[in-house]
Amino acid sequence: MDWVDWAYLAFGGALVAVFACIVFYYYKPRRKRHVEEPKYRMLDDD
């Protein structure tokens, strides 16, 4: 394996790790109310 192959592997692994962190942060049970709130606010009549 050349160093370019290792660089692609490292970059791909970093992207997977960042995506996993974003998904984990977004779907935390504590954030559920904050995430769902705009959906219900949109349905409220003014």
N, C-alpha and C positions, 0 to 999 in steps of 0.2 A: 504494500500500500504506500502510495506516495503521500506527501504532506498535504496535497490538495484534497485527497480523499478524506484525510483526517479532519481537515478544516470543514468540509461539507458535512461530515458526520457530527462534528461539534456544533456547528451552526444549526443543523436540524434538531439535535438534542436540546439546544437552548430554546428553539422555537416551541418545541413540545412542552418543555418545562414552563415557559411563560404562559402558554395556552392553558395548561393544567392549573397554574396559580390563579389565572383570571376566572376560570370556571369555578374553582374552589371558593374564591372570594365572593363571587356573584351569588352562588347558591347556598351560602351559609344560612342556617335557620334564623339567625339574628337579623339578617338583612331582608327577610321575606316581606315584612310589613312595609319597609321602605321601597322595595321593588314593586309590590302590588298596589301601593297607594295611588299612583297616577291612573291606573286602570279604572279604579272606582271613582276617582275624582272626575274623570271624563264623562262618566255616566250620570253624575249629579246635574240636576236642573239649576239654572241660575235664577 
